[in-house]
Amino acid sequence: DVKVTQSSRYLVKRTGEKVFLECVQDMDHENMFWYRQDPGLGLRLIYFSYDVKMKEKGDIPEGYSVSREKKERFSLILESASTNQTSMYLCASRQTGGGYEQYFGPGTRLTVT
Amino acid sequence: GQQVMQIPQYQHVQEGEDFTTYCNSSTTLSNIQWYKQRPGGHPVFLIQLVKSGEVKKQKRLTFQFGEAKKNSSLHITATQTTDVGTYFCAGPSGYALNFGKGTSLLVTP
């Protein structure tokens, strides 16, 4: 069965901390994505990666960075967490090519205090 | 860039009533996908539409893709409490998908 896993379901961090969110997929997908989801704002794309070591900015990359050293793993990094980064973070993966569905992980609810 | 707009943002119905959500794109889409997110869950793929004017059914759910391939709709007949959740449409945008903001459906028994 297809699976995208995220390292934590809930995370509480302090302002200014460096935060790592990890995502792993077991489907050998080329593309991986990080979204944040906030009430009324839908799914907003932070960064995505279409290959190992390749990354592209999404709609809201400010304050975030990413790392993809292995095909199955995509990390989201908050260099210096701020309270406005309190949100639900969803990782997803997808095969390259038209018409392929996107698989989401269970999400990490991050609270920055 | 491409914008995908979805209306309404919220819908509250009595169980047994019908429900429709609409998706409109600023550009022609090669395909459109629909996802459902249950409360506390993550988005799960429902269906993809590719052809102009295409209509697909999944039990009580009917999906349509407009003739111009710029709009789509999801219609649920006789809603049930299990239909509660947020429904998203998404169009391709390079390697990524461009998601609408979703329609949250609440069904009262």
Interface residues (C-beta under 8 A of the other chain):
Chain A: N31 F33 G40 L41 G42 L43 L45 F48 Y50 E56 G58 L90 R94 T96 G98 G99 E101 Q102 Y103 F104 G105 P106 G107
Chain B: Q9 S30 N31 Q33 Y35 G41 H42 P43 V44 F45 Q48 V50 F88 A90 P92 Y95 A96 L97 F99 G100 K101 G102
